[in-house]
C-alpha cells in the first residue's frame, strides 16, 4: 500500500518537472494528483483536502532558490506536512506490558505479516527482546505459513493453532500458556 502511494506521489510531482517557478496552476495540478493518491490510499476526504490546502498555502508565495527546483520545494513542503500529520516526532514503541501485546491490523494485502516479521527482528536484534509472533489470521492459511517462514528466517518463534477459528479464543489459549514468560507478542 505504501509503495503504491509513494509511486503515485512521485507521478504527481513530475507535473512540476521543467517548470521554472511555482504557480497556482502547476501547484493545483500537482496537489490534485496528491489528493487522488491519498484518497486511493483510503485517507479520509476531509483530511486529504485539508492536507493539500495547507500545502497549497505554504507553496504559493514561496520564492524558489536557483539551486532548488519547484518540484523539490513542493516535495519538501509535502514531506514536512506529512510528518506533522503523522504526529511530528518519532515515538518509541512501548514495551512495558507484561506481556507486551502488539496487534497488527489493516487491509488485506497491506503488508501486516511482512511488517510483523520486520518488527520482531528489530525487537530481537536492536532491543534485545525475545518476541513471539502469533498467527491470528484464521481466514488465510497462507498467512499462517508465511509467518512461520518469516519466523524461521529471523529465528523468532511463531505460535499458531490451525484448529481454532476464533481469534479471541486463540489469544486466550496463548496467554494462558505463556503468561509467565516475558515476551512481546506480535500479529
C-alpha positions as CSV (number, residue, x, y, z in Angstrom):
1,X,0.0,0.0,0.0
2,X,2.8,2.5,0.9
3,X,4.7,1.6,-2.3
4,X,1.6,2.3,-4.3
5,X,1.1,5.7,-2.5
6,X,4.8,6.5,-3.0
7,X,4.6,5.8,-6.7
8,X,1.5,7.9,-7.1
9,X,3.1,10.8,-5.2
10,X,6.2,10.5,-7.5
11,X,4.0,10.8,-10.5
12,X,2.2,13.8,-9.0
13,X,5.5,15.7,-8.5
14,X,6.6,15.0,-12.1
15,X,4.0,17.6,-13.2
16,X,6.3,20.3,-11.9
17,X,9.4,18.9,-13.8
18,X,10.7,21.6,-16.2
19,X,8.8,24.5,-14.6
20,X,11.0,27.4,-13.5
21,X,8.7,28.6,-10.8
22,X,5.8,27.6,-8.6
23,X,2.5,28.9,-10.0
24,X,-1.1,28.5,-8.8
25,X,-1.8,26.3,-11.9
26,X,1.1,23.8,-11.6
27,X,0.6,23.6,-7.8
28,X,-3.2,22.9,-8.3
29,X,-2.4,20.2,-10.9
30,X,0.2,18.5,-8.6
31,X,-2.0,18.7,-5.5
32,X,-5.0,17.3,-7.4
33,X,-2.8,14.2,-8.1
34,X,-1.6,14.1,-4.4
35,X,-5.2,14.3,-3.2
36,X,-6.2,11.4,-5.6
37,X,-3.2,9.4,-4.3
38,X,-4.3,9.9,-0.7
39,X,-7.9,9.0,-1.4
40,X,-6.7,5.8,-3.2
41,X,-4.8,5.0,0.0
42,X,-8.1,5.3,2.0
43,X,-7.3,8.6,3.6
44,X,-10.5,10.4,4.7
45,X,-11.6,13.0,2.1
46,X,-11.6,15.9,4.6
47,X,-8.1,15.0,5.8
48,X,-6.8,14.8,2.2
49,X,-8.4,18.1,1.3
50,X,-7.2,19.9,4.4
51,X,-3.7,18.4,3.8
52,X,-3.5,19.6,0.2
53,X,-5.0,23.0,1.1
54,X,-2.2,23.5,3.7
55,X,0.5,22.6,1.2
56,X,-1.0,25.0,-1.4
57,X,-1.0,27.8,1.1
58,X,2.6,27.2,2.0
59,X,3.8,26.6,-1.6
60,X,2.3,29.7,-3.1
61,X,4.3,32.7,-2.5
62,X,7.5,30.7,-1.8
63,X,10.4,32.0,-3.8
64,X,12.3,29.2,-5.4
65,X,16.0,29.4,-4.9
66,X,18.1,29.0,-8.1
67,X,19.6,25.7,-6.7
68,X,16.2,24.2,-5.9
69,X,13.5,23.3,-8.4
70,X,9.8,23.9,-7.8
71,X,9.3,20.2,-7.6
72,X,11.9,19.8,-4.9
73,X,10.4,22.6,-2.9
74,X,6.9,21.2,-3.1
75,X,8.3,17.7,-2.1
76,X,9.9,19.3,0.9
77,X,6.7,21.1,1.9
78,X,4.7,17.9,1.4
79,X,7.2,15.9,3.5
80,X,7.0,18.4,6.3
81,X,3.2,18.3,6.3
82,X,3.1,14.5,6.2
83,X,5.5,14.5,9.1
84,X,3.3,16.9,11.0
85,X,0.1,14.9,10.1
86,X,1.7,11.7,11.5
87,X,2.4,13.4,14.8
88,X,5.5,15.4,14.1
89,X,8.0,13.5,16.0
90,X,9.3,10.0,16.4
91,X,7.8,8.0,19.2
92,X,9.4,4.9,20.6
93,X,7.4,1.7,20.9
94,X,6.0,1.0,24.4
95,X,7.3,-2.4,25.7
96,X,6.3,-2.0,29.3
97,X,3.5,-4.5,29.5
98,X,3.8,-8.0,30.9
99,X,3.3,-9.4,28.3
100,X,3.5,-6.6,25.8
101,X,0.9,-7.3,23.1
102,X,1.1,-5.5,19.7
103,X,-1.8,-6.0,17.4
104,X,-1.3,-5.7,13.7
105,X,-4.5,-4.7,11.8
106,X,-5.1,-3.4,8.3
107,X,-6.5,-4.2,4.9
108,X,-5.7,-7.5,3.3
109,X,-2.5,-7.2,1.3
110,X,-1.3,-4.1,3.1
111,X,1.9,-5.9,4.5
112,X,0.9,-6.8,8.1
113,X,2.6,-10.1,8.1
114,X,5.8,-8.8,6.5
115,X,5.9,-5.9,8.9
116,X,5.3,-8.2,11.8
117,X,8.5,-10.1,10.8
118,X,10.4,-6.9,10.5
119,X,9.2,-5.6,13.8
120,X,10.0,-9.0,15.5
121,X,13.5,-8.9,14.0
122,X,14.0,-5.3,15.2
123,X,12.9,-6.1,18.7
124,X,15.1,-9.2,18.8
125,X,18.3,-7.6,17.3
126,X,18.1,-3.9,18.4
127,X,16.1,-4.1,21.6
128,X,17.3,-7.4,23.0
129,X,13.8,-8.8,23.4
130,X,12.5,-12.3,22.8
131,X,9.4,-11.8,20.7
132,X,6.8,-14.4,19.8
133,X,4.8,-13.9,16.7
134,X,1.2,-15.2,16.9
135,X,-0.7,-16.2,13.8
136,X,-4.3,-14.9,14.3
137,X,-5.3,-14.7,10.6
138,X,-7.6,-17.7,10.8
139,X,-9.2,-17.0,7.4
140,X,-6.0,-17.1,5.3
141,X,-3.9,-20.3,6.0
142,X,-1.2,-18.9,3.7
143,X,-0.7,-16.0,6.1
144,X,0.0,-18.5,8.9
145,X,2.5,-20.3,6.6
146,X,4.1,-17.0,5.7
147,X,4.5,-16.1,9.4
148,X,6.2,-19.5,10.1
149,X,8.6,-19.0,7.1
150,X,9.5,-15.5,8.4
151,X,9.9,-16.8,11.9
152,X,12.4,-19.4,10.7
153,X,14.3,-16.8,8.6
154,X,14.8,-14.5,11.6
155,X,15.0,-17.0,14.4
156,X,11.8,-16.0,16.1
157,X,9.2,-18.4,17.5
158,X,5.7,-18.5,16.0
159,X,2.5,-19.6,17.8
160,X,-0.3,-20.9,15.7
161,X,-3.3,-23.2,16.1
162,X,-4.9,-24.2,12.8
163,X,-7.8,-25.9,14.5
164,X,-9.0,-22.8,16.4
165,X,-11.1,-20.5,14.1
166,X,-11.9,-17.7,16.7
167,X,-9.1,-15.2,17.2
168,X,-10.2,-14.3,20.7
169,X,-10.1,-18.0,21.8
170,X,-6.7,-18.4,20.1
171,X,-5.3,-15.4,22.0
172,X,-6.7,-16.7,25.3
173,X,-5.1,-20.1,24.7
174,X,-1.8,-18.4,24.1
175,X,-2.0,-16.0,27.0
176,X,-2.9,-18.8,29.4
177,X,0.1,-20.9,28.1
178,X,2.6,-18.1,28.0
179,X,1.6,-15.8,31.0
180,X,4.8,-16.5,32.9
181,X,7.2,-15.7,30.0
182,X,8.2,-12.1,29.4
183,X,7.8,-11.6,25.7
184,X,6.5,-9.3,23.1
185,X,3.5,-10.8,21.2
186,X,3.1,-9.8,17.6
187,X,0.4,-10.1,15.0
